[in-house]
Amino acid sequence: LHPFQSLDVADNELEELPAALADCPRLKEANFKGNRLKDKRLEKMVNNCQVKAILEYLRAGGRGKGKAENTREEARKKKREKQQKDGVDGEQDEVEEASKLLVKVLHVSTPLVVKVSPGIKDVRAFIVCCVLRGVNLEPGNTLRRFLSMQTKLHEDICEKRTAATIATHDLRLVKGPLLYDVQPPEELRITPLGRKEIKAKDLLRQLQLEAEEQRKQKKRQNISGLHRYLQLLDGKDHYPCLVDAEGIVISFPPITNSEKTKIKKDTRDLFLEVTSDTSLQICKDVMDTLILKIAELNRSTLEDKDDSGSDSEPDALCGPVNSNPSQGVQPTNLPLVVEQVRVVDTDGNLKVLYPSKTDLATVSSLLTVIR
């Protein structure tokens, strides 16, 4: 198929398009109209003659592609399982170190609630959230290491955000209950990290211009930052967003979250969010790994403070204070506390509760979970 520059398979009763089309770089013109495609999003792109968007959609793992897609999904699953088994980075010494980590699951009587609107189903259907208490981002470059860890997860287990997207928020600044909703690009407004408030449509246009400028300056096709993820929204008439109780958009996956809930050095409690248009299980697997990596970072921070002989006040550290004054140091294996978050439909029916009794199982060999 590679040499083809044009393709006409109109009116052929096709129910799906082969994933192999995504590997045809010379294909510029294509006519898929008049077929019986099961994937309605794909059918809409076909009717609008969006050839580039169609190829990107297939490349990103769009629905309705039969055996080829199943093969790709199986490969993704094996890759995630291997990364989780190896502690993402695969270093044996880090696996042994992580085995001592502790996380306590707290079942609160009135957990934070995320309500899901019906329209999200055809845009980015899956979301998993939780609250994580007791992090310590204040010492040295810990915050920078935290952000680098999140970037690495986006590259690896999230497959450059095509499988899932992570957003982390300062819990103090999150006003619940939350609504996981869709809005038209010209109506969705957000204050992106490090930027002023802007409409989603204008933000994407701005990022596209910045991407072109990057290419010109560096004289190469590779671009960095948010600019790499713009194609993930191709062909969408509505964009996903997480809205707080005040009607403010705090997250715009898979692009960015809001300056309003930005994490800072003095942040102690986090609201964690993972979204995907692929599957709920991917969201849970990514959340499991995210909690593991934060636990590793948190314990590493405490150990660094102990090694340096820090005499910081006890309340600057996470977890309970060491009651034995003769020791004078904070234990390094105190558990982080994970609080459940409920995801419900508009009628209040439960869709997801994380972490449930079966969650965090993918990292059970690396993490001791106290329930």
C-alpha positions as CSV (number, residue, x, y, z in Angstrom):
1,L,0.0,0.0,0.0
2,H,2.9,2.4,0.6
3,P,3.3,3.8,-2.9
4,F,-0.4,4.9,-3.3
5,Q,-1.1,8.6,-3.3
6,S,-4.8,8.2,-3.9
7,L,-7.4,5.6,-3.0
8,D,-11.1,5.2,-3.9
9,V,-13.1,2.5,-2.1
10,A,-16.4,4.3,-2.0
11,D,-19.7,2.3,-1.9
12,N,-18.1,-1.0,-0.9
13,E,-20.2,-1.9,2.2
14,L,-17.0,-1.6,4.4
15,E,-17.7,-1.7,8.1
16,E,-14.2,-0.7,9.2
17,L,-10.9,0.7,7.8
18,P,-7.7,-1.3,8.0
19,A,-5.1,0.0,10.5
20,A,-2.5,-0.5,7.8
21,L,-3.7,2.7,6.1
22,A,-2.0,4.6,8.8
23,D,1.3,3.4,7.5
24,C,0.8,5.0,4.0
25,P,2.7,8.3,4.2
26,R,2.1,9.2,0.5
27,L,-1.7,8.8,0.7
28,K,-3.0,12.3,0.1
29,E,-6.5,11.7,-1.5
30,A,-9.0,9.1,-0.4
31,N,-12.7,8.4,-0.8
32,F,-14.3,6.1,1.8
33,K,-17.8,7.5,1.4
34,G,-20.9,5.3,1.0
35,N,-19.6,2.6,3.3
36,R,-21.3,1.2,6.4
37,L,-18.6,2.2,9.0
38,K,-19.4,1.2,12.6
39,D,-17.2,3.9,14.1
40,K,-19.3,7.0,13.9
41,R,-16.4,9.4,14.6
42,L,-14.5,7.8,11.8
43,E,-17.6,8.1,9.5
44,K,-17.9,11.8,10.3
45,M,-14.2,12.4,9.3
46,V,-14.9,10.4,6.1
47,N,-17.9,12.5,5.2
48,N,-15.8,15.6,5.7
49,C,-13.0,14.3,3.5
50,Q,-10.5,14.7,6.3
51,V,-7.8,12.3,5.0
52,K,-5.0,13.5,7.3
53,A,-7.3,13.3,10.3
54,I,-8.4,9.8,9.3
55,L,-4.9,8.5,9.1
56,E,-3.9,10.1,12.4
57,Y,-7.1,8.6,14.0
58,L,-6.1,5.1,12.7
59,R,-2.5,5.6,13.9
60,A,-3.6,6.7,17.4
61,G,-5.7,3.5,17.7
62,G,-9.2,4.6,16.6
63,R,-12.1,2.1,17.0
64,G,-13.5,-0.3,14.5
65,K,-10.4,-1.7,12.8
66,G,-10.9,-5.4,13.4
67,K,-7.9,-7.8,13.9
68,A,-5.2,-5.2,13.3
69,E,-6.5,-3.1,16.1
70,N,-6.8,-6.1,18.4
71,T,-3.2,-7.0,17.7
72,R,-2.2,-3.4,18.5
73,E,-4.2,-3.4,21.8
74,E,-2.6,-6.7,22.8
75,A,0.9,-5.2,22.2
76,R,0.0,-2.2,24.3
77,K,-1.3,-4.5,27.1
78,K,2.0,-6.5,27.1
79,K,4.0,-3.3,27.1
80,R,2.1,-1.9,30.1
81,E,2.4,-5.2,32.0
82,K,6.2,-5.3,31.4
83,Q,6.6,-1.7,32.5
84,Q,4.6,-2.3,35.7
85,K,6.4,-5.5,36.5
86,D,9.8,-3.7,36.1
87,G,8.7,-0.6,38.0
88,V,8.5,1.3,34.6
89,D,12.3,1.8,34.4
90,G,13.1,-1.9,34.8
91,E,16.0,-1.4,37.2
92,Q,16.2,-4.3,39.7
93,D,17.6,-2.2,42.5
94,E,14.7,0.2,42.2
95,V,12.3,-2.8,42.4
96,E,13.9,-4.0,45.6
97,E,13.7,-0.4,47.0
98,A,10.1,0.0,46.0
99,S,9.1,-3.2,47.8
100,K,9.3,-1.4,51.1
101,L,6.9,1.3,50.1
102,L,3.5,1.7,52.0
103,V,0.2,3.1,50.8
104,K,-2.9,3.2,53.0
105,V,-6.3,3.2,51.4
106,L,-8.8,5.3,53.3
107,H,-12.5,4.7,52.8
108,V,-14.1,8.0,53.6
109,S,-17.8,8.3,54.3
110,T,-18.3,11.3,51.9
111,P,-15.8,10.9,49.1
112,L,-15.2,13.5,46.4
113,V,-17.6,12.9,43.5
114,V,-17.0,13.4,39.8
115,K,-20.2,13.4,37.7
116,V,-19.9,12.3,34.1
117,S,-22.1,13.9,31.4
118,P,-23.6,11.7,28.7
119,G,-21.9,13.6,25.9
120,I,-18.4,12.5,27.0
121,K,-19.0,8.9,25.8
122,D,-18.1,9.7,22.2
123,V,-15.2,12.0,23.0
124,R,-13.1,10.7,25.8
125,A,-15.2,8.2,27.7
126,F,-13.1,7.0,30.6
127,I,-11.9,8.7,33.8
128,V,-10.4,7.5,37.1
129,C,-9.6,9.8,40.0
130,C,-8.4,9.7,43.6
131,V,-7.0,11.9,46.4
132,L,-3.5,11.3,47.6
133,R,-2.5,12.8,50.9
134,G,0.9,13.3,52.5
135,V,3.3,14.2,49.7
136,N,6.3,16.3,50.3
137,L,7.5,18.4,47.4
138,E,9.3,21.1,49.3
139,P,12.9,20.0,49.6
140,G,15.4,20.9,46.9
141,N,14.4,20.0,43.4
142,T,11.6,17.5,44.4
143,L,8.9,19.4,42.6
144,R,11.0,19.3,39.4
145,R,11.5,15.6,39.8
146,F,7.8,15.1,40.3
147,L,7.0,16.9,37.1
148,S,9.7,15.0,35.2
149,M,8.3,11.7,36.5
150,Q,4.8,12.7,35.2
151,T,6.4,13.5,31.8
152,K,8.1,10.2,31.7
153,L,4.9,8.3,32.4
154,H,3.2,10.2,29.6
155,E,6.0,9.1,27.2
156,D,6.0,5.4,28.4
157,I,2.9,3.8,29.9
158,C,0.6,6.5,28.5
159,E,2.2,6.0,25.0
160,K,2.7,9.7,24.3
161,R,-0.8,10.4,25.7
162,T,-2.5,8.3,23.0
163,A,-3.5,5.6,25.5
164,A,-4.1,7.9,28.5
165,T,-3.4,11.3,30.0
166,I,-2.5,12.2,33.6
167,A,-3.4,15.5,35.4
168,T,-2.3,16.3,38.9
169,H,-3.9,19.1,41.0
170,D,-3.4,20.8,44.4
171,L,-6.4,19.4,46.4
172,R,-6.7,22.7,48.3
173,L,-7.7,24.4,45.1
174,V,-10.2,21.8,43.8
175,K,-13.8,22.8,44.5
176,G,-16.0,19.7,44.3
177,P,-18.2,18.2,43.2
178,L,-16.7,18.0,39.7
179,L,-18.2,17.5,36.3
180,Y,-16.5,15.6,33.5
181,D,-18.1,17.2,30.5
182,V,-17.8,18.2,26.8
183,Q,-17.9,21.7,25.4
184,P,-17.5,23.1,21.8
185,P,-14.0,24.4,21.1
186,E,-15.3,28.0,20.7
187,E,-17.0,27.9,24.1
188,L,-14.5,25.9,26.3
189,R,-12.3,28.4,28.2
190,I,-9.3,27.5,30.4
191,T,-6.3,29.2,32.0
192,P,-3.6,26.8,30.9
193,L,-0.5,26.2,32.9
194,G,1.8,29.3,32.5
195,R,-0.7,31.1,30.2
196,K,-3.6,33.5,30.3
197,E,-7.3,32.5,30.0
198,I,-8.1,31.5,26.5
199,K,-10.7,29.6,24.4
200,A,-9.7,26.0,23.6
201,K,-10.0,26.7,19.9
202,D,-7.6,29.7,20.1
203,L,-5.3,27.7,22.4
204,L,-4.9,25.0,19.8
205,R,-4.3,27.5,17.0
206,Q,-1.7,29.3,19.2
207,L,0.0,26.0,19.9
208,Q,0.0,25.1,16.2
209,L,1.7,28.4,15.3
210,E,4.3,27.8,18.0
211,A,4.9,24.3,16.7
212,E,5.6,25.7,13.2
213,E,7.9,28.3,14.7
214,Q,9.8,25.5,16.5
215,R,10.2,23.6,13.3
216,K,11.6,26.7,11.5
217,Q,14.0,27.5,14.3
218,K,15.3,24.0,14.8
219,K,15.1,23.1,11.1
220,R,13.6,19.7,11.9
221,Q,10.3,17.9,12.2
222,N,10.5,17.0,15.9
223,I,8.7,19.4,18.3
224,S,8.4,19.4,22.1
225,G,5.9,20.2,24.8
226,L,2.2,20.3,24.4
227,H,2.6,20.8,20.6
228,R,3.2,17.0,20.1
229,Y,-0.4,16.2,21.2
230,L,-2.5,18.5,19.0
231,Q,-3.4,15.8,16.5
232,L,-5.2,13.8,19.3
233,L,-8.1,16.3,19.0
234,D,-8.4,16.1,15.2
235,G,-11.9,15.5,14.0
236,K,-13.6,16.3,17.3
237,D,-16.5,18.7,17.4
238,H,-16.5,18.8,21.2
239,Y,-13.5,18.7,23.6
240,P,-13.4,17.0,27.0
241,C,-13.0,19.0,30.2
242,L,-13.2,18.7,34.0
243,V,-15.2,21.5,35.6
244,D,-15.3,22.4,39.3
245,A,-18.2,23.5,41.4
246,E,-17.7,27.1,40.4
247,G,-17.9,26.3,36.7
248,I,-14.2,26.7,36.1
249,V,-12.4,24.3,33.8
250,I,-9.5,22.8,35.7
251,S,-8.5,20.2,33.1
252,F,-8.5,19.9,29.3
253,P,-7.3,16.4,28.4
254,P,-5.2,15.4,26.7
255,I,-3.7,18.9,26.3
256,T,-3.3,20.6,29.7
257,N,-4.7,21.3,33.1
258,S,-5.4,24.7,34.7
259,E,-3.2,27.3,36.4
260,K,-5.9,27.5,39.0
261,T,-5.1,24.1,40.6
262,K,-1.3,24.2,39.8
263,I,0.9,22.2,42.2
264,K,3.5,24.1,44.1
265,K,6.3,23.3,46.6
266,D,4.0,23.6,49.6
267,T,1.4,21.3,48.1
268,R,0.7,18.4,50.5
269,D,-2.4,16.7,49.2
270,L,-3.1,15.9,45.5
271,F,-6.2,15.3,43.4
272,L,-5.1,12.8,40.7
273,E,-6.9,12.3,37.4
274,V,-6.4,9.9,34.5
275,T,-8.5,9.9,31.4
276,S,-8.5,7.8,28.2
277,D,-10.6,7.2,25.1
278,T,-9.4,3.6,25.0
279,S,-10.5,1.7,28.1
280,L,-11.2,2.0,31.8
281,Q,-8.6,-0.6,32.6
282,I,-5.9,1.6,31.1
283,C,-6.9,4.4,33.3
284,K,-6.6,2.2,36.4
285,D,-3.2,0.7,35.3
286,V,-1.8,4.2,34.8
287,M,-3.2,5.4,38.1
288,D,-1.7,2.4,39.9
289,T,1.7,3.2,38.4
290,L,1.4,6.9,39.1
291,I,0.8,6.3,42.8
292,L,3.7,3.9,42.9
293,K,6.1,6.5,41.4
294,I,4.9,9.2,43.8
295,A,5.4,6.9,46.7
296,E,9.0,6.2,45.5
297,L,9.7,9.9,45.1
298,N,8.2,10.7,48.5
299,R,10.3,8.2,50.4
300,S,13.4,9.2,48.5
301,T,12.7,12.8,49.6
302,L,12.5,11.8,53.2
303,E,15.6,9.7,53.0
304,D,17.5,12.6,51.5
305,K,16.5,14.8,54.4
306,D,17.6,12.2,56.9
307,D,20.9,11.7,55.2
308,S,21.6,15.5,55.2
309,G,20.9,15.7,58.9
310,S,18.0,18.2,58.3
311,D,16.5,19.6,61.5
312,S,13.3,20.8,59.7
313,E,10.1,21.0,61.8
314,P,8.2,17.7,61.9
315,D,5.1,19.2,60.3
316,A,7.0,19.8,57.1
317,L,7.1,16.1,56.6
318,C,4.3,13.8,55.5
319,G,2.5,11.4,57.9
320,P,2.5,11.3,61.7
321,V,5.3,12.7,63.8
322,N,7.9,10.4,65.3
323,S,6.8,10.2,68.9
324,N,10.3,9.1,70.2
325,P,12.3,12.4,70.6
326,S,15.5,10.4,71.2
327,Q,15.5,9.4,67.6
328,G,15.0,12.9,66.2
329,V,14.3,11.7,62.7
330,Q,11.2,11.0,60.6
331,P,10.6,7.4,59.5
332,T,11.1,6.9,55.8
333,N,8.5,4.3,55.2
334,L,5.4,6.2,56.4
335,P,2.4,5.4,54.2
336,L,0.8,7.8,51.8
337,V,-2.9,8.0,52.2
338,V,-5.2,7.3,49.2
339,E,-8.8,8.4,49.5
340,Q,-11.4,7.0,47.2
341,V,-13.2,9.2,44.6
342,R,-16.6,8.2,43.1
343,V,-17.3,8.7,39.4
344,V,-21.1,8.7,38.8
345,D,-23.5,9.3,36.0
346,T,-25.9,12.3,35.9
347,D,-28.5,10.2,37.9
348,G,-25.9,9.5,40.6
349,N,-25.4,5.8,39.7
350,L,-21.9,4.6,40.4
351,K,-19.6,4.1,37.4
352,V,-16.2,3.9,39.0
353,L,-14.8,3.9,42.5
354,Y,-11.0,4.1,42.8
355,P,-9.3,2.5,44.5
356,S,-11.6,-0.5,44.9
357,K,-10.5,-3.8,46.6
358,T,-9.1,-5.1,43.3
359,D,-7.2,-1.9,42.4
360,L,-3.4,-1.4,42.9
361,A,-3.0,-5.1,42.2
362,T,-0.7,-4.4,39.2
363,V,1.9,-2.9,41.6
364,S,1.3,-5.3,44.5
365,S,4.8,-6.8,44.3
366,L,6.2,-3.3,44.6
367,L,3.9,-1.7,47.1
368,T,2.4,-2.8,50.4
369,V,-1.2,-1.6,50.5
370,I,-2.9,-1.2,53.9
371,R,-6.7,-1.4,53.5
